[in-house]
Amino acid sequence: GLTYDVVVVGGGAAGLSTAASILKRRGGITLAIIEPSGSHFYQPGWTLVGGGVFKQSQTRRSEKKLIPTGADWVQAAATGFEPEANLVHLSNGSSIRYEVLVVATGLTLDWDAIEGLSETLGRNGVTSNYRYDLAPYTWQMVQTLGRGNAVFTQPPMPIKCAGAPQKAMYLACDAWRRRGLADNINVSFHTATPGLFGVKEFVPPLMDYINRYHIDLCLKSNLTKVDGKGRIATFENVAGDGSKTTSEVEFDMLHVVPPQRAPDVIRNSALAGDGGWVSVDPATLRHTKFANVFALGDVAGTSNAKTAAAVRVQAPVVAVNVLATLDHKPAVADYDGYGACPLTVERGRIVLAEFAYGGKLAPTLPTWLLNGRKPTHLAWFLKEWVMPVLYWDGMLRGHELMVAPHKIGTPR
Ligand code: FAD
């Protein structure tokens, strides 16, 4: 098989950003990106597709055009890891050897964990912004619904962009409010989590919108079954005393966010730690057992918010540490757990939740300019106009725009 200095598994947000950052820091090394898909998706844009702001096509580009200069693209999936032998096995039957491995496969959306869901997605009013092909159906439903029950769901944590289930709802509510339909449409939010948002500072501004839109908030309520034709969603509810009950809710529109898990290929490998995610040091992002393996992005077993915003800060940390490892030096850069979740509470305004490990608030801009605990036009402007450019032309190309040097870690 082939041998590379660096093998990156996954050509999504994390894989491409890290590969680009490594090659920008040091040319001349050999690097392969293993990625089966011919398309790359800007998933944070799907919320705005479902909200009628972005066109679907704005969120998709050819993978080939995004592979950084100097990297080889192997269009295959990783099917197995043999970290003791520095080997990755591929779906095309070959294997590839590395000095240093970067694992960035993202996570698996487990649509089939909800009975009856898969066969009704995209029909009968059942939609999800978590899929490229379905996000436009969300907007179509929002535009065509005139009355009835709109139900939005959130599965147990961890999920990528934990605010996205609410974002879809607020944008829908805002559209209905503008069309004078607020009184005709009953909106409910069923989340398996015990609270509306994991970091307490951001709950009050979100509750303001729950109240303003008259949303029926159902905590610890987990979607288990969907009857598309009968338009009935079944939830398992956990009461205060821990007892469980089942409830059936009729819907005219149902926006589902599926349960999410570590990919089987990771879960079933020696790389897996708790929950099947890759076991890494939370600061250096180096594997806890295999010193020449790193992981970042959604597949990493770290407690940060699984977001592209986290990837933006993680990628340079991993790049620096990968190069140190190639030089047989210790890891030098630390990740602080930064992640961000821009909550689209209405069209034109966002509550920008930025926080690091332990839920510590971590605003990028000074509070006088952008207070993340308040809905602001500036945060919306960033989301609609700045973040996509930062993503495509900044982070995917290995530029460290908007990453404060302290976030990349202090050399030890
Ligand atoms: P991905 O970008 O998903 O990439 C993983 C890649 O690995 C894919 O290309 C996949 O094909 C590939 N792969 C999978 N299995 C294998 C294998 N076996 N071998 C090789 N390759 C493999 N983040 C934000 O920062 N802000 C937001 O507002 C935001 N909103 C979001 C809204 C929605 C609806 C969704 C779905 C996500 C949102 N996110 C947001 C989260 C963000 O998109 C992810 O956190 C980010 O894409 C993670 O990057 P990643 O590279 O780990 O995973």
Residues whose N, C-alpha, C, O or C-beta is under 5 A from the ligand:
A	BS01	FAD	V9 G10 G11 G12 A13 A14 G15 I34 E35 P36 S37 Q43 P44 W46 T47 A76 A77 A78 A104 T105 G106 N129 Y130 K160 C161 A164 V265 L296 G297 D298 V299 K306 T307 A308 A309 A340 P342
